[in-house]
Amino acid sequence: MKKLKLFNIFSNKYVDLSLILVFGFFIGWLVFHPAHNNKTKGEVNEEAPQTTIWTCSMHPQIRMDHAGKCPICGMDLIPLKQSGSATIDQDAVHLTPEAAQLANVQTSTVSKTVPVKEVRLYGKIEADERLLQTQVAHLAGRIEILTVNFTGESIASGQILGQIYSPELITAQQELLEAAKTKDDQPAIHEAAREKLRHLKLGDKQISDIEESGSIRNTINIISNTTGIVVSRRVNKGDYVTQGTILFDIADLSKVWVMFDAYESDLQFLRVGEEISFTVKALPGNNYSGKIIFIDPIIDPLTRVAKVRAEANNGSGMFKPGMFVTGIVSSRIGGNAEILVIPRSSVLWTGKRSVVYVKLKGSMEPVFKMREIELGPMLGDSYIVTDGLQEGEDIVTSGTFSVDAASQLEGKPSMMNTSSVNMQEMNGNGNFRTEMFKVSGNCEMCKERIETTAKSVKGVSSALWDIDTKMAQVEFDNRITTLDDIQRAIAEVGHDNGKYRSPDDIYNKLPECCLYRK
C-alpha cells in the first residue's frame, strides 16, 4: 500500500510537470511563431517591378510601354527614368543628389536689396553747338591774302586771317580825308566819315593813322573774332566776296558735348543732372565723368533711340569730335526701398512667360517645381521680381535648363508649356516648330530689336537671341507663319541673318554700337 501511494504521488508530480511544459511550449509558439503567409507556394514576397516607360527625347509627351520609334519625328525611344523618392507634388520634378551634382544644380535664397540699374550707353563726342561761330566778310571785295589755309588750324581772337582788297574801303578813306580838312567847321560830317569806317571794322587807332598819314590803304585785314579750330574754310585766295559772306566756320573745343544714343526702354532710368561715367575708345585705360544736361524729348522713328547729352571740359584738347565713347549710368530704382531681386541665370524667359524653379521644402532629395513670376526691370545680371516669389524661398540659380529638361522628360510643366496636356496638344498635332539660325548683332539693343521683331510676326510664340553665339531660337506655328517670314522681318529692321541681308539704307541708320559690318 505504501508503494502504491508513493507511486501515485510521483505520478501526479510528473503529470503536473508535463502540463506546465505543454503550456509553456504553447505560449512560446504564440509569441515567436511567424505571421501566416497567405501567398501560395511559389509566389515571391516582393512587389512586381514597375513597367518601363519609353519616351522621345525631342517629344517628351510621348509615353509608350515598349521600345520603338517616335510617331512624330521617328527618333528611337529611350527609357524614362522613374523617380524613386516619395512624391511631394505631382507637378514637381525629383532629382537624385548625384544627378543634381552632375548637372551643377545650385540654389540661392531670394532676398531683398536696394536695386541699382546700370544703363550702358554708346555714342560719340561732338562740338558744343553753343560755341560754334562763323567769320564773315564785313565789306565786299577780293581776297588778296589768306593766312589760314587749311581746316583744323587753331586760331586766336584778334589774329589776322587774311586781307581783302575793297573799292568801298578806298572810297570811305577818301571821304574821311576830305572831311578831316573841314572837321573844325563841320565836325558832324567828319564824325560820320569816321563812323562809316568803324562799320567796316576799322579800329579808332587805324582811322587816326589814316588821318595823320594822309595815305589810303587798298586792303583791310580780316581779324578773327573768336578762338577755336577752323572746321570749314569757305573761300580761297582771289575769290570775290560780298558783305556778310562766310569765310570760315570756327569751333571752340574748350568744352565738348558727349552725345549718347539711349534706347527707348532705357529712358525711364535716365534723369537730367545724373552723373554719367564714360570711357573713350581712343583713350583706353582712362575713366571720365560728366552730368546729363539734356535728354531729347523726341525718339527717332527709324532707330528708336533718343539723344542724351553730357558736357565735358576739354582744356587739354584730348577729346576730338567724332571719338566713340561708352557711358554707364547707375540709377537707383524706387529710391532707397528694398525690393526682391533674383539672379538673371535663374529665369527662363520665353517672351510671354517668365518662370523659375523653386525648391520645395520637406524632402531630403532635391525637389523643384516650376513657378511663373512677374519681372520688373533687368539690372545687368539680375531681375527685379514684382510678383510670384517671396523672400526666403530657395530657387535654382545654376543648372536651370537641366532641371527644366528633366521636367519635360517626365511630362511635367516646364518652360515651354504650363502642363503636360497643353504640350500634348501642341506637339501632338505637329504644328509648332523650333528653329535656330544665325543673326548678326553686337549689343543688348540688338538683342531687344531682334527678339521684339521676331515675336511681332504673327504665329511666333517665343524668340531668344544669344549675344555671344549670335544664334536666334524661335518657336512658331507653321500653319500661320514660316521661318522665311521671320528671317525677312529681322532683316528689315537692320540685321543680316542666314538668308536675308539687311538693306544698306536701314543698316546705316542703326546706332553706332549696333553696326556689325566692320
ZAMARGU-4260 file (C-alpha; in steps of 0.2 Angstrom, whole numbers, plus 5000, padded with zeros to 4 digits):
<rodrens>
0) 5000/5000/5000 | 5014/5012/5004 | 5022/5008/4987 | 5006/5012/4978 | 5003/5028/4987
5) 5021/5033/4983 | 5019/5029/4965 | 5003/5040/4964 | 5012/5054/4972 | 5026/5053/4959
10) 5014/5051/4945 | 5004/5066/4950 | 5020/5076/4950 | 5025/5071/4933 | 5008/5075/4926
15) 5009/5092/4934 | 5026/5095/4926 | 5020/5089/4909 | 5006/5101/4909 | 5017/5115/4914
20) 5029/5111/4900 | 5015/5109/4887 | 5008/5126/4892 | 5025/5134/4891 | 5028/5127/4873
25) 5010/5134/4868 | 5014/5151/4875 | 5031/5152/4866 | 5023/5146/4849 | 5010/5161/4851
30) 5024/5173/4854 | 5038/5168/4842 | 5028/5159/4828 | 5029/5170/4812 | 5014/5178/4804
35) 5004/5167/4792 | 5009/5169/4774 | 4993/5169/4763 | 5004/5168/4747 | 5003/5152/4739
40) 5018/5141/4736 | 5030/5148/4723 | 5024/5166/4725 | 5038/5179/4728 | 5036/5190/4743
45) 5041/5206/4733 | 5032/5219/4723 | 5031/5217/4705 | 5044/5228/4696 | 5037/5243/4688
50) 5034/5243/4669 | 5047/5253/4659 | 5040/5268/4651 | 5048/5274/4634 | 5048/5292/4628
55) 5056/5303/4615 | 5070/5315/4619 | 5063/5328/4607 | 5044/5325/4611 | 5043/5320/4630
60) 5024/5320/4629 | 5026/5303/4620 | 5023/5289/4633 | 5024/5270/4627 | 5026/5254/4636
65) 5038/5247/4623 | 5053/5252/4613 | 5051/5259/4596 | 5050/5274/4585 | 5043/5291/4590
70) 5027/5294/4580 | 5031/5312/4577 | 5049/5313/4572 | 5054/5295/4570 | 5068/5295/4583
75) 5072/5280/4594 | 5063/5280/4610 | 5073/5280/4626 | 5068/5273/4643 | 5061/5286/4655
80) 5070/5286/4672 | 5057/5285/4686 | 5060/5294/4702 | 5062/5283/4717 | 5058/5296/4730
85) 5041/5299/4738 | 5030/5311/4728 | 5028/5328/4737 | 5019/5336/4722 | 5013/5328/4706
90) 5020/5343/4696 | 5037/5344/4705 | 5052/5336/4697 | 5063/5325/4708 | 5082/5324/4706
95) 5094/5312/4715 | 5108/5321/4724 | 5120/5313/4711 | 5110/5320/4696 | 5109/5337/4704
100) 5128/5337/4707 | 5132/5331/4689 | 5120/5345/4682 | 5129/5358/4693 | 5112/5362/4700
105) 5114/5376/4713 | 5101/5386/4723 | 5101/5403/4732 | 5089/5411/4744 | 5078/5425/4737
110) 5081/5441/4747 | 5078/5460/4746 | 5090/5473/4742 | 5091/5491/4735 | 5091/5489/4716
115) 5103/5499/4706 | 5101/5498/4687 | 5116/5501/4676 | 5112/5508/4659 | 5125/5506/4646
120) 5125/5519/4633 | 5135/5521/4617 | 5139/5537/4607 | 5152/5550/4602 | 5160/5566/4605
125) 5153/5582/4596 | 5157/5600/4596 | 5147/5611/4608 | 5134/5620/4596 | 5134/5635/4608
130) 5152/5638/4604 | 5151/5637/4585 | 5154/5654/4576 | 5157/5660/4559 | 5170/5673/4552
135) 5161/5684/4539 | 5167/5697/4527 | 5162/5714/4533 | 5163/5723/4516 | 5163/5717/4498
140) 5180/5714/4489 | 5193/5702/4483 | 5203/5690/4494 | 5221/5696/4492 | 5229/5686/4506
145) 5224/5671/4517 | 5235/5667/4532 | 5224/5652/4537 | 5224/5639/4523 | 5218/5623/4530
150) 5204/5615/4540 | 5209/5611/4558 | 5221/5625/4561 | 5220/5634/4578 | 5216/5652/4578
155) 5215/5665/4592 | 5204/5680/4594 | 5212/5696/4586 | 5223/5685/4574 | 5224/5691/4556
160) 5216/5678/4545 | 5219/5687/4528 | 5217/5703/4518 | 5203/5710/4507 | 5205/5722/4493
165) 5189/5733/4493 | 5184/5748/4482 | 5172/5753/4495 | 5186/5754/4508 | 5196/5766/4497
170) 5180/5777/4494 | 5177/5778/4513 | 5195/5783/4517 | 5194/5797/4503 | 5179/5803/4511
175) 5187/5803/4528 | 5202/5813/4522 | 5191/5826/4514 | 5180/5828/4530 | 5196/5830/4540
180) 5200/5846/4531 | 5184/5854/4537 | 5182/5845/4554 | 5183/5861/4563 | 5169/5869/4553
185) 5159/5853/4550 | 5163/5841/4564 | 5147/5831/4561 | 5152/5827/4543 | 5169/5822/4550
190) 5162/5811/4563 | 5150/5802/4550 | 5166/5798/4539 | 5174/5790/4554 | 5159/5780/4559
195) 5157/5773/4542 | 5175/5766/4543 | 5170/5759/4560 | 5156/5749/4552 | 5169/5742/4540
200) 5178/5735/4556 | 5192/5748/4557 | 5198/5752/4574 | 5199/5770/4580 | 5218/5769/4580
205) 5218/5763/4562 | 5206/5778/4557 | 5218/5790/4566 | 5233/5783/4557 | 5225/5786/4541
210) 5221/5804/4545 | 5238/5808/4551 | 5247/5799/4537 | 5235/5806/4524 | 5238/5790/4514
215) 5224/5777/4508 | 5225/5759/4511 | 5220/5747/4497 | 5217/5732/4508 | 5209/5728/4525
220) 5214/5714/4537 | 5202/5701/4541 | 5203/5700/4561 | 5197/5684/4570 | 5183/5687/4582
225) 5184/5671/4591 | 5196/5657/4597 | 5195/5640/4591 | 5198/5627/4577 | 5194/5630/4559
230) 5181/5617/4555 | 5177/5623/4537 | 5186/5635/4525 | 5173/5643/4513 | 5185/5654/4502
235) 5201/5653/4493 | 5214/5667/4488 | 5207/5678/4474 | 5188/5674/4477 | 5177/5689/4477
240) 5165/5691/4492 | 5151/5701/4496 | 5147/5709/4513 | 5141/5695/4525 | 5149/5681/4515
245) 5155/5667/4527 | 5174/5664/4526 | 5177/5652/4540 | 5167/5640/4552 | 5176/5640/4569
250) 5173/5629/4584 | 5178/5632/4601 | 5183/5615/4608 | 5187/5620/4626 | 5171/5612/4630
255) 5163/5597/4621 | 5147/5588/4621 | 5146/5569/4624 | 5131/5563/4614 | 5124/5546/4618
260) 5111/5535/4610 | 5098/5529/4623 | 5086/5515/4618 | 5068/5520/4622 | 5067/5506/4635
265) 5081/5514/4645 | 5074/5532/4645 | 5064/5528/4661 | 5081/5526/4671 | 5089/5542/4665
270) 5087/5559/4673 | 5094/5576/4669 | 5108/5580/4682 | 5113/5562/4685 | 5131/5558/4685
275) 5137/5548/4670 | 5154/5539/4669 | 5161/5536/4652 | 5177/5529/4643 | 5184/5534/4626
280) 5189/5521/4614 | 5204/5531/4608 | 5210/5534/4626 | 5210/5517/4634 | 5213/5515/4652
285) 5205/5532/4657 | 5188/5535/4665 | 5179/5551/4664 | 5163/5558/4671 | 5150/5571/4667
290) 5132/5576/4671 | 5117/5573/4659 | 5112/5591/4654 | 5099/5586/4641 | 5088/5572/4635
295) 5080/5573/4618 | 5061/5573/4620 | 5059/5565/4603 | 5063/5547/4598 | 5070/5544/4581
300) 5056/5534/4572 | 5069/5523/4562 | 5082/5519/4575 | 5071/5520/4590 | 5083/5530/4601
305) 5084/5547/4609 | 5100/5558/4611 | 5106/5560/4629 | 5119/5574/4631 | 5133/5576/4643
310) 5146/5590/4644 | 5164/5588/4647 | 5179/5601/4649 | 5192/5599/4636 | 5205/5612/4640
315) 5219/5599/4635 | 5211/5596/4619 | 5212/5577/4620 | 5193/5575/4616 | 5191/5576/4597
320) 5174/5577/4589 | 5169/5560/4582 | 5178/5549/4595 | 5167/5534/4601 | 5163/5533/4619
325) 5154/5521/4631 | 5144/5528/4646 | 5137/5520/4661 | 5123/5527/4672 | 5120/5519/4689
330) 5101/5523/4693 | 5093/5518/4709 | 5076/5511/4706 | 5062/5515/4719 | 5074/5527/4729
335) 5081/5518/4744 | 5067/5505/4746 | 5072/5487/4746 | 5065/5476/4733 | 5065/5457/4728
340) 5080/5454/4716 | 5085/5437/4709 | 5100/5432/4698 | 5097/5433/4679 | 5103/5415/4677
345) 5088/5408/4687 | 5075/5415/4675 | 5069/5405/4660 | 5061/5418/4648 | 5050/5413/4633
350) 5045/5430/4628 | 5027/5429/4635 | 5031/5419/4651 | 5045/5421/4664 | 5047/5405/4675
355) 5059/5400/4689 | 5061/5383/4698 | 5058/5384/4717 | 5065/5371/4729 | 5051/5363/4739
360) 5054/5360/4757 | 5051/5344/4767 | 5061/5332/4756 | 5079/5326/4759 | 5082/5325/4740
365) 5082/5340/4728 | 5063/5343/4723 | 5059/5358/4712 | 5043/5365/4705 | 5041/5377/4691
370) 5033/5394/4695 | 5028/5408/4684 | 5033/5425/4690 | 5031/5444/4685 | 5048/5453/4681
375) 5052/5471/4683 | 5067/5480/4675 | 5083/5470/4672 | 5098/5475/4682 | 5113/5469/4672
380) 5115/5451/4679 | 5099/5451/4689 | 5080/5455/4688 | 5068/5464/4700 | 5053/5452/4704
385) 5036/5461/4706 | 5025/5445/4709 | 5027/5426/4711 | 5041/5425/4724 | 5043/5428/4742
390) 5058/5432/4752 | 5067/5417/4760 | 5062/5405/4746 | 5075/5395/4738 | 5077/5395/4718
395) 5088/5387/4706 | 5101/5399/4700 | 5113/5387/4691 | 5108/5372/4680 | 5091/5379/4677
400) 5090/5372/4660 | 5095/5355/4666 | 5080/5355/4679 | 5068/5361/4665 | 5074/5347/4654
405) 5071/5334/4667 | 5054/5341/4670 | 5050/5340/4651 | 5056/5322/4650 | 5044/5317/4665
410) 5030/5326/4656 | 5028/5339/4669 | 5025/5358/4667 | 5041/5366/4660 | 5047/5382/4652
415) 5038/5379/4635 | 5022/5373/4642 | 5011/5375/4658 | 5005/5357/4658 | 5008/5341/4650
420) 4991/5342/4642 | 4995/5358/4633 | 5011/5351/4627 | 5002/5335/4620 | 4990/5346/4611
425) 5004/5357/4604 | 5017/5344/4599 | 5005/5330/4596 | 4997/5339/4582 | 5015/5344/4575
430) 5010/5362/4571 | 5024/5370/4582 | 5042/5371/4576 | 5058/5376/4584 | 5071/5383/4573
435) 5089/5391/4576 | 5098/5402/4564 | 5112/5415/4565 | 5108/5433/4566 | 5121/5447/4566
440) 5122/5460/4580 | 5133/5467/4594 | 5124/5473/4609 | 5109/5472/4621 | 5100/5485/4609
445) 5102/5472/4595 | 5095/5458/4606 | 5079/5468/4611 | 5077/5473/4592 | 5079/5456/4586
450) 5068/5447/4599 | 5054/5460/4598 | 5054/5460/4579 | 5053/5441/4578 | 5039/5440/4591
455) 5029/5453/4582 | 5027/5441/4567 | 5010/5433/4569 | 5012/5414/4574 | 5028/5416/4584
460) 5026/5411/4602 | 5044/5414/4608 | 5061/5421/4602 | 5078/5421/4610 | 5094/5428/4603
465) 5111/5424/4611 | 5123/5439/4611 | 5139/5428/4612 | 5134/5414/4599 | 5124/5426/4588
470) 5111/5412/4587 | 5092/5415/4587 | 5080/5402/4593 | 5062/5404/4588 | 5046/5394/4591
475) 5031/5396/4579 | 5015/5389/4572 | 5019/5383/4554 | 5001/5384/4550 | 5002/5403/4552
480) 5020/5408/4548 | 5036/5402/4541 | 5054/5403/4545 | 5057/5413/4529 | 5044/5426/4535
485) 5053/5428/4552 | 5071/5430/4544 | 5064/5443/4532 | 5056/5453/4546 | 5073/5453/4556
490) 5082/5459/4540 | 5070/5473/4538 | 5075/5481/4554 | 5094/5480/4551 | 5100/5463/4555
495) 5108/5451/4542 | 5104/5433/4545 | 5106/5416/4537 | 5095/5420/4522 | 5092/5439/4520
500) 5104/5454/4521 | 5098/5470/4528 | 5096/5485/4516 | 5110/5497/4517 | 5099/5512/4520
505) 5091/5503/4535 | 5108/5496/4542 | 5116/5513/4541 | 5103/5521/4552 | 5107/5509/4567
510) 5115/5517/4582 | 5134/5516/4582 | 5135/5502/4594 | 5124/5491/4583 | 5135/5492/4567
515) 5142/5475/4565 | 5148/5476/4547 | 5166/5482/4551
</rodrens>
